[in-house]
Amino acid sequence: MFKKYFLIILIIFALAIVIAAGFTIFFKNKPTWFLNRADEAGANNMAKQNLVRQPAVAGSFYPGQTAELQKMVNDFFNQAILEKSTGTPRIIIVPHAGYPYSGQVAADSFKQLEGLGIKRAIVIGPSHHFPASGLYLSGADLWQTPLGVVKISDLNRELAKNNLFQVSDQVHQPEHALEIELPFLQTILPGIEIMPIVVGQLTFQQQADFAQTLNQYLDARTILVVSVDLSHYHPYLDAVKLDNQAIKDILEFNDQAILADEIDAPWALVSVLKLAKQNGWQPKLLKYANSGDVTGDKSAVVGYSAMAFYGEIREQKSENRDQGEYSEAEKKELLQVARTTLEQYLNDGKIYQPKTDNPKFKEKRGVFVTLNKNGQLRGCIGYIEPIKPLIEAVADNAISAAIYDSRFLPVKADELKDIDIEISILTVPKPDTVENAAKNKFGVVLQKGNRGATYLPQVWEDLADPGQFFSSLCLKGGLAADCYQTDSIQILSYQATVFGE
């Protein structure tokens, strides 16, 4: 009997060893289906968690202890001066060296944001660890500093759909140029959200595209923070000379000269100067110093500047424009420009060159001209972006609507008597959601890569159902009818002042 039980125990023990060995082999050489399911589960769990970028230079460039850091930043702000007579800052330039060297200069820029109700900071700066080309977004949801976490703006997801940008935590994680600005922002603007962008080398077209993209997102509650150090490790007098030249080029909007100056974020600054010049924002030097001024060692110094660009947000004013922006006489004049242009072009082959002293007509605006014949569409073409003065855009698009709308044969001169002209003057398109654009019946631009299409606000009169509206817009852009429901689609909206004969 004993031998029988002993034999059973041995068999059970042997089976346990075999099963254990089998599981070991299985998990070591998982079949593809198992790996996929396991990875999907892990990915889903990760998606539910906030990804936090940990500080890279806390304890080196600035204090790693909360109380010590807060005291240092507060002391900087207590000594900073608020420029009260200049206006509202839209862009600030700040240094990014260790706090003992450049902290006071940085505080003089950040001080200008006090009490402005700013909710979002777009923070841009160079890459010190990688020879980067292009624009890099962070893949994190939160950035950590000893003063707490800072939320990454939802704008990050919007920009990630834009081919101009790429996401790289490899570039962001070791970089100090953006991180070092956060404790200042956390102190002067509690609850601030950030949009961090590392700026590498940019082509001329990328500089212009980046400036235009920034322009779409800057509003009264958004500040653009440019993290820049000046010359590095020259004798004091040589450094001052180099830095003065760079500052002069910034103040004079000499964007191409910036590329030859000794600045460690030249492509970021070039793009910013294009943006500021476009908006008419005026720069001011708030403070200049170098490390020699702080340490007394003037043998090899690094230069720092605090600067700000002041002015009004033009896009915000545009969003509030309505039918009352132009008088009835002005509307009639623009309609006459369109009709005269068509008459001269279709009858005589001449291109009408309208003249004006009206500053409203000289302002660059997005414009569409629509031609209707006996109540039916006969042509419609325009500019979404403000690329020409209003009066020129009306004349150009009148001809284009008559001749170049591929949906119709060119308009003939004898049709003009039966054609009514309608003009739509647009605000600058801004990123939006399908739901908000539908709720407000805005004009919509839909983009995916190189494909896209737009519908003016008037189209809602014929396609009142949002599903039909956006499906039709997708098809117009050569995309699948449900493209508006995918994450890869970018939606922008605009309003229009519409009037006709």
C-alpha positions as CSV (number, residue, x, y, z in Angstrom):
1,M,0.0,0.0,0.0
2,F,2.8,2.4,0.9
3,K,4.5,1.7,-2.4
4,K,1.3,2.5,-4.2
5,Y,0.8,5.9,-2.6
6,F,4.5,6.7,-3.0
7,L,4.2,5.9,-6.8
8,I,1.1,8.2,-7.1
9,I,3.0,11.1,-5.3
10,L,5.9,10.6,-7.7
11,I,3.6,10.8,-10.7
12,I,1.9,14.0,-9.5
13,F,5.3,15.6,-8.8
14,A,6.5,14.6,-12.3
15,L,3.4,16.1,-13.9
16,A,3.8,19.4,-11.9
17,I,7.4,19.6,-13.3
18,V,6.2,19.0,-16.8
19,I,3.4,21.6,-16.6
20,A,5.8,24.2,-15.1
21,A,8.3,23.6,-17.8
22,G,5.6,23.9,-20.4
23,F,4.5,27.4,-19.1
24,T,8.1,28.5,-19.0
25,I,8.6,27.6,-22.6
26,F,5.2,29.2,-23.5
27,F,5.9,32.5,-22.0
28,K,9.5,32.6,-23.3
29,N,8.3,31.9,-26.8
30,K,4.8,33.5,-26.9
31,P,2.8,33.0,-30.0
32,T,2.0,36.1,-32.0
33,W,-1.7,36.1,-31.0
34,F,-0.8,36.1,-27.4
35,L,1.8,38.9,-27.7
36,N,-0.7,41.1,-29.6
37,R,-3.4,40.7,-27.0
38,A,-1.1,41.3,-24.1
39,D,0.4,44.3,-25.8
40,E,-3.0,45.7,-26.6
41,A,-4.0,45.3,-23.0
42,G,-0.9,47.1,-21.8
43,A,-1.4,49.8,-24.3
44,N,-5.0,50.3,-23.2
45,N,-3.9,50.5,-19.6
46,M,-1.2,53.1,-20.5
47,A,-3.7,55.1,-22.4
48,K,-5.8,55.5,-19.2
49,Q,-2.8,56.9,-17.3
50,N,-1.3,60.3,-17.5
51,L,2.2,60.2,-18.9
52,V,4.5,62.5,-16.8
53,R,7.8,63.9,-18.0
54,Q,10.1,64.0,-15.0
55,P,12.4,67.1,-14.6
56,A,15.8,66.6,-16.1
57,V,17.7,69.5,-14.5
58,A,16.1,70.0,-11.1
59,G,18.9,70.1,-8.5
60,S,21.4,71.4,-11.1
61,F,20.1,74.3,-13.1
62,Y,17.7,75.2,-10.4
63,P,16.9,74.0,-6.8
64,G,15.4,70.5,-6.6
65,Q,13.7,71.2,-3.2
66,T,10.3,72.9,-3.4
67,A,10.8,75.5,-0.6
68,E,14.2,76.5,-1.8
69,L,13.1,76.8,-5.4
70,Q,9.9,78.8,-4.6
71,K,11.9,81.2,-2.4
72,M,14.5,81.8,-5.2
73,V,11.8,82.5,-7.8
74,N,9.9,84.8,-5.5
75,D,13.0,86.7,-4.8
76,F,13.6,87.2,-8.5
77,F,10.1,88.5,-9.0
78,N,10.4,90.8,-6.0
79,Q,13.3,92.5,-7.8
80,A,11.8,92.5,-11.3
81,I,10.1,95.6,-12.8
82,L,6.7,95.6,-14.3
83,E,6.5,97.8,-17.4
84,K,3.1,99.4,-17.0
85,S,3.1,101.9,-19.9
86,T,4.1,99.7,-22.8
87,G,0.9,97.7,-23.4
88,T,0.0,94.0,-23.5
89,P,2.8,91.5,-24.1
90,R,2.1,88.8,-26.8
91,I,5.6,87.3,-26.9
92,I,8.4,87.3,-24.3
93,I,12.0,86.3,-24.8
94,V,13.8,84.7,-21.8
95,P,17.1,83.0,-21.1
96,H,17.6,79.4,-20.0
97,A,20.8,79.2,-18.1
98,G,21.2,78.1,-14.5
99,Y,19.1,80.3,-12.1
100,P,22.0,81.8,-10.3
101,Y,23.2,83.2,-13.6
102,S,20.2,84.1,-15.7
103,G,17.2,83.8,-13.2
104,Q,16.9,87.6,-12.6
105,V,16.9,88.4,-16.3
106,A,14.2,85.7,-17.0
107,A,12.1,87.1,-14.1
108,D,12.1,90.6,-15.7
109,S,10.3,89.1,-18.8
110,F,7.9,86.8,-16.9
111,K,7.0,89.7,-14.6
112,Q,5.2,91.4,-17.5
113,L,2.6,88.6,-17.5
114,E,1.4,89.4,-14.0
115,G,-2.4,89.9,-13.7
116,L,-3.2,89.3,-17.4
117,G,-5.4,86.2,-16.9
118,I,-3.2,84.1,-19.3
119,K,-4.2,80.4,-19.3
120,R,-1.8,78.9,-21.8
121,A,1.9,79.3,-22.6
122,I,3.4,78.1,-25.9
123,V,7.0,77.6,-24.9
124,I,9.6,77.2,-27.7
125,G,13.3,76.7,-27.6
126,P,16.3,74.9,-29.0
127,S,17.7,71.4,-28.8
128,H,21.0,71.1,-26.9
129,H,21.3,67.3,-27.0
130,F,20.4,66.3,-30.5
131,P,21.2,67.9,-34.0
132,A,17.4,68.4,-34.5
133,S,15.7,69.5,-37.7
134,G,12.0,70.4,-37.6
135,L,9.6,70.9,-34.8
136,Y,9.2,68.4,-31.9
137,L,6.2,68.0,-29.5
138,S,6.2,66.1,-26.2
139,G,4.3,62.9,-25.9
140,A,3.6,63.5,-22.2
141,D,0.3,64.7,-20.6
142,L,2.0,66.4,-17.7
143,W,5.4,67.9,-16.9
144,Q,6.7,67.7,-13.4
145,T,8.8,70.3,-11.5
146,P,9.5,70.6,-7.8
147,L,6.5,73.1,-7.7
148,G,4.1,70.5,-9.0
149,V,2.8,69.2,-12.3
150,V,1.9,71.3,-15.3
151,K,-0.8,70.1,-17.8
152,I,0.1,69.9,-21.5
153,S,-2.5,71.8,-23.4
154,D,-5.0,69.9,-25.6
155,L,-3.5,71.9,-28.4
156,N,-0.7,69.3,-28.4
157,R,-3.0,66.7,-29.8
158,E,-4.2,69.1,-32.5
159,L,-0.6,70.0,-33.6
160,A,0.4,66.3,-33.6
161,K,-2.0,65.9,-36.6
162,N,-0.1,68.6,-38.5
163,N,2.7,67.3,-40.8
164,L,4.8,70.3,-39.7
165,F,5.4,68.6,-36.3
166,Q,6.6,65.3,-34.9
167,V,6.4,63.8,-31.4
168,S,9.6,62.9,-29.7
169,D,10.1,62.3,-26.0
170,Q,13.8,61.4,-26.8
171,V,14.3,65.0,-27.8
172,H,12.3,66.5,-25.0
173,Q,13.4,64.4,-22.0
174,P,17.0,65.7,-21.5
175,E,16.3,69.2,-22.8
176,H,16.5,72.0,-20.2
177,A,15.7,75.1,-22.4
178,L,11.9,74.6,-21.9
179,E,11.8,73.0,-18.5
180,I,13.7,75.8,-16.8
181,E,11.0,78.3,-17.7
182,L,8.2,76.3,-15.9
183,P,8.8,77.4,-12.3
184,F,8.5,81.0,-13.4
185,L,5.3,80.3,-15.2
186,Q,3.9,78.2,-12.3
187,T,4.6,81.1,-9.9
188,I,3.4,84.1,-12.0
189,L,0.5,82.2,-13.6
190,P,-0.9,79.5,-11.3
191,G,-2.8,76.8,-13.1
192,I,-1.1,77.6,-16.5
193,E,-1.2,75.0,-19.2
194,I,1.8,74.7,-21.5
195,M,2.5,73.8,-25.2
196,P,6.2,72.9,-25.3
197,I,7.9,72.8,-28.7
198,V,11.6,72.1,-29.4
199,V,12.6,74.0,-32.5
200,G,15.4,72.5,-34.7
201,Q,16.8,73.8,-38.0
202,L,14.0,75.0,-40.3
203,T,13.8,75.7,-44.0
204,F,12.6,79.0,-45.1
205,Q,9.1,77.5,-45.9
206,Q,9.0,75.8,-42.5
207,Q,9.8,79.1,-40.8
208,A,6.9,80.8,-42.6
209,D,4.5,77.8,-41.9
210,F,5.5,77.7,-38.2
211,A,4.8,81.5,-37.9
212,Q,1.4,81.0,-39.5
213,T,0.6,78.1,-37.2
214,L,1.5,80.0,-34.1
215,N,-0.6,82.9,-35.3
216,Q,-3.7,80.7,-35.4
217,Y,-3.4,79.8,-31.7
218,L,-2.3,83.1,-30.1
219,D,-5.2,84.8,-28.4
220,A,-5.7,87.1,-25.4
221,R,-5.2,84.3,-23.0
222,T,-2.1,82.7,-24.7
223,I,1.5,83.9,-24.4
224,L,4.4,82.8,-26.6
225,V,7.6,82.2,-24.5
226,V,10.8,82.0,-26.5
227,S,13.7,80.4,-24.6
228,V,17.0,81.9,-25.9
229,D,20.5,82.4,-24.7
230,L,22.9,84.8,-26.5
231,S,26.7,84.5,-27.1
232,H,28.7,81.8,-25.3
233,Y,32.1,81.8,-23.6
234,H,33.7,85.0,-25.1
235,P,35.6,87.6,-23.2
236,Y,33.3,90.1,-21.6
237,L,33.7,93.0,-24.1
238,D,33.5,90.7,-27.1
239,A,30.4,89.1,-25.8
240,V,28.7,92.5,-25.2
241,K,29.4,93.5,-28.8
242,L,28.0,90.2,-30.2
243,D,25.0,90.4,-28.0
244,N,24.2,94.0,-28.8
245,Q,24.2,93.1,-32.5
246,A,21.8,90.2,-32.0
247,I,19.5,92.4,-29.9
248,K,19.6,95.1,-32.5
249,D,18.6,92.6,-35.2
250,I,15.7,91.4,-33.1
251,L,14.5,95.0,-32.4
252,E,14.7,95.8,-36.1
253,F,13.0,92.6,-37.2
254,N,16.0,91.6,-39.2
255,D,15.1,87.9,-39.2
256,Q,17.6,86.7,-41.8
257,A,20.5,88.4,-39.9
258,I,19.5,86.4,-36.8
259,L,20.8,83.2,-38.6
260,A,24.3,84.8,-38.6
261,D,24.2,86.1,-35.0
262,E,25.4,84.0,-32.1
263,I,22.1,82.9,-30.7
264,D,21.3,79.3,-29.6
265,A,17.7,79.3,-30.9
266,P,18.0,81.1,-34.3
267,W,15.2,79.2,-36.1
268,A,12.8,79.8,-33.3
269,L,13.6,83.5,-33.3
270,V,13.3,83.8,-37.1
271,S,9.8,82.4,-37.0
272,V,8.8,84.6,-34.1
273,L,10.0,87.7,-35.9
274,K,7.9,86.9,-38.9
275,L,4.9,86.4,-36.6
276,A,5.5,89.6,-34.7
277,K,6.1,91.6,-37.9
278,Q,2.9,90.2,-39.5
279,N,0.8,91.4,-36.5
280,G,2.5,94.7,-36.0
281,W,3.7,93.8,-32.5
282,Q,6.5,96.1,-31.2
283,P,9.6,94.8,-29.4
284,K,11.2,96.2,-26.3
285,L,14.4,95.3,-24.5
286,L,13.6,94.9,-20.8
287,K,17.0,93.8,-19.5
288,Y,20.4,92.6,-20.7
289,A,23.2,91.0,-18.6
290,N,25.7,88.2,-18.9
291,S,27.2,85.7,-16.5
292,G,30.2,88.0,-15.9
293,D,27.8,90.6,-14.4
294,V,26.7,88.0,-11.8
295,T,29.9,86.1,-11.0
296,G,32.5,88.8,-11.6
297,D,34.4,86.3,-13.8
298,K,34.6,88.1,-17.2
299,S,37.0,85.8,-19.0
300,A,34.3,83.7,-20.7
301,V,30.7,84.8,-20.3
302,V,27.2,83.8,-21.6
303,G,24.7,86.5,-22.6
304,Y,21.1,86.8,-21.5
305,S,18.3,89.1,-22.6
306,A,14.7,89.8,-21.4
307,M,12.5,91.2,-24.2
308,A,8.8,91.5,-25.0
309,F,6.7,92.2,-28.0
310,Y,3.6,94.3,-27.4
311,G,0.4,94.8,-29.4
312,E,-3.2,93.7,-30.1
313,I,-4.5,90.3,-31.2
314,R,-5.8,90.9,-34.7
315,E,-7.4,87.5,-35.0
316,Q,-9.5,88.1,-31.9
317,K,-10.8,91.3,-33.4
318,S,-11.6,89.5,-36.6
319,E,-13.6,86.8,-34.8
320,N,-15.9,89.5,-33.4
321,R,-16.5,91.1,-36.8
322,D,-20.1,91.0,-38.1
323,Q,-22.3,92.4,-40.8
324,G,-21.9,95.9,-39.3
325,E,-18.1,96.0,-40.0
326,Y,-18.8,97.5,-43.4
327,S,-21.2,100.2,-44.2
328,E,-23.9,99.7,-46.9
329,A,-21.9,102.2,-49.1
330,E,-18.7,100.1,-48.6
331,K,-20.5,96.8,-49.5
332,K,-22.0,98.5,-52.6
333,E,-18.5,99.7,-53.6
334,L,-17.0,96.2,-53.3
335,L,-19.8,94.7,-55.3
336,Q,-19.3,97.3,-58.0
337,V,-15.6,96.4,-58.1
338,A,-16.5,92.8,-58.7
339,R,-19.0,93.7,-61.4
340,T,-16.7,96.2,-63.2
341,T,-13.9,93.6,-63.1
342,L,-16.2,91.0,-64.7
343,E,-17.4,93.4,-67.4
344,Q,-14.0,94.6,-68.4
345,Y,-12.5,91.1,-68.4
346,L,-15.4,89.3,-70.2
347,N,-16.1,92.1,-72.7
348,D,-12.6,93.4,-73.5
349,G,-10.1,91.0,-72.0
350,K,-8.8,93.7,-69.7
351,I,-8.0,93.3,-66.0
352,Y,-9.5,96.0,-63.9
353,Q,-7.1,97.5,-61.3
354,P,-9.3,99.1,-58.6
355,K,-7.9,102.0,-56.5
356,T,-8.9,103.0,-53.0
357,D,-8.0,105.2,-50.1
358,N,-10.2,103.2,-47.7
359,P,-8.0,101.5,-45.1
360,K,-10.5,98.7,-44.7
361,F,-10.1,97.8,-48.3
362,K,-6.3,97.8,-48.0
363,E,-6.4,95.3,-45.2
364,K,-5.5,91.7,-46.2
365,R,-8.6,89.5,-45.8
366,G,-9.8,86.0,-46.9
367,V,-12.5,86.5,-49.6
368,F,-14.8,84.4,-51.7
369,V,-16.8,85.6,-54.6
370,T,-19.9,83.7,-55.6
371,L,-21.8,84.0,-58.8
372,N,-25.5,83.0,-59.0
373,K,-27.4,82.8,-62.3
374,N,-31.2,82.8,-62.0
375,G,-30.9,81.6,-58.4
376,Q,-28.5,78.8,-59.3
377,L,-24.8,78.6,-58.5
378,R,-22.6,79.6,-61.5
379,G,-19.2,79.8,-59.9
380,C,-17.5,80.3,-56.5
381,I,-13.8,80.7,-55.8
382,G,-11.8,82.5,-53.1
383,Y,-8.9,82.8,-50.7
384,I,-9.3,81.3,-47.2
385,E,-6.2,83.0,-45.8
386,P,-5.7,86.8,-45.9
387,I,-3.1,86.9,-48.7
388,K,-4.1,90.0,-50.5
389,P,-5.7,93.4,-49.7
390,L,-9.5,93.1,-49.7
391,I,-10.2,95.2,-52.8
392,E,-7.6,93.2,-54.8
393,A,-8.9,89.9,-53.5
394,V,-12.5,90.8,-54.6
395,A,-11.3,91.6,-58.1
396,D,-9.1,88.5,-58.5
397,N,-11.7,86.1,-57.2
398,A,-14.5,87.6,-59.4
399,I,-12.5,86.6,-62.4
400,S,-11.6,83.2,-60.9
401,A,-15.2,82.4,-60.1
402,A,-16.3,83.2,-63.6
403,I,-13.5,81.5,-65.5
404,Y,-11.7,78.9,-63.3
405,D,-14.4,77.1,-61.3
406,S,-13.9,73.6,-62.7
407,R,-17.5,72.6,-62.0
408,F,-18.8,75.0,-64.7
409,L,-18.0,76.2,-68.1
410,P,-16.5,79.7,-68.2
411,V,-19.0,82.5,-67.9
412,K,-19.7,84.4,-71.1
413,A,-20.2,88.2,-71.4
414,D,-23.9,87.9,-72.4
415,E,-24.6,86.0,-69.1
416,L,-23.7,88.9,-66.9
417,K,-27.1,90.5,-67.0
418,D,-28.6,87.4,-65.4
419,I,-25.8,86.9,-62.8
420,D,-26.0,88.2,-59.2
421,I,-22.7,88.7,-57.3
422,E,-22.2,87.7,-53.6
423,I,-19.1,88.5,-51.6
424,S,-18.0,86.7,-48.4
425,I,-15.3,88.3,-46.3
426,L,-13.7,85.8,-43.9
427,T,-12.1,85.8,-40.5
428,V,-8.9,83.9,-40.1
429,P,-9.6,80.2,-39.8
430,K,-8.8,78.7,-36.4
431,P,-8.7,75.1,-35.1
432,D,-12.1,73.9,-34.0
433,T,-14.1,70.7,-33.4
434,V,-16.9,69.3,-35.5
435,E,-19.4,69.8,-32.7
436,N,-18.6,73.5,-32.1
437,A,-18.5,74.3,-35.8
438,A,-21.9,72.7,-36.3
439,K,-23.4,74.3,-33.3
440,N,-22.4,77.8,-34.4
441,K,-22.9,77.2,-38.2
442,F,-19.3,78.4,-38.9
443,G,-17.6,78.1,-42.2
444,V,-15.3,75.0,-42.1
445,V,-12.0,74.0,-43.5
446,L,-11.3,70.3,-43.5
447,Q,-7.7,69.1,-44.1
448,K,-5.9,65.8,-44.3
449,G,-2.3,65.9,-45.6
450,N,-2.4,67.6,-49.0
451,R,-6.1,67.2,-49.4
452,G,-8.8,69.5,-48.1
453,A,-11.9,71.5,-48.8
454,T,-14.0,74.3,-47.4
455,Y,-17.7,75.2,-47.1
456,L,-18.8,78.8,-46.5
457,P,-21.2,79.4,-43.6
458,Q,-24.0,79.8,-46.2
459,V,-23.8,76.1,-47.0
460,W,-25.5,75.3,-43.7
461,E,-28.7,76.6,-45.3
462,D,-28.7,73.7,-47.8
463,L,-27.0,71.1,-45.6
464,A,-28.4,71.7,-42.1
465,D,-27.7,68.2,-40.8
466,P,-24.1,68.1,-39.5
467,G,-23.6,64.6,-40.7
468,Q,-24.6,65.5,-44.2
469,F,-22.6,68.7,-44.1
470,F,-19.3,67.1,-43.0
471,S,-19.8,64.0,-45.2
472,S,-20.3,66.2,-48.2
473,L,-17.2,68.3,-47.3
474,C,-15.1,65.1,-47.0
475,L,-16.3,64.0,-50.5
476,K,-15.5,67.4,-51.9
477,G,-12.0,67.1,-50.6
478,G,-11.6,63.7,-52.3
479,L,-11.8,61.8,-49.0
480,A,-14.0,59.1,-47.6
481,A,-17.5,60.3,-46.5
482,D,-16.8,59.6,-42.8
483,C,-13.3,61.1,-42.8
484,Y,-14.4,63.8,-40.4
485,Q,-14.8,61.2,-37.7
486,T,-11.1,60.2,-37.8
487,D,-8.3,61.6,-35.6
488,S,-6.1,62.4,-38.7
489,I,-8.5,65.1,-39.9
490,Q,-7.8,68.8,-39.0
491,I,-10.9,71.0,-38.6
492,L,-10.7,74.8,-38.8
493,S,-13.6,77.2,-38.7
494,Y,-14.2,80.8,-39.6
495,Q,-17.0,83.3,-39.8
496,A,-18.0,85.5,-42.8
497,T,-19.5,88.9,-43.5
498,V,-21.8,88.1,-46.5
499,F,-23.6,90.5,-48.8
500,G,-24.8,90.6,-52.4
501,E,-26.5,92.4,-55.1
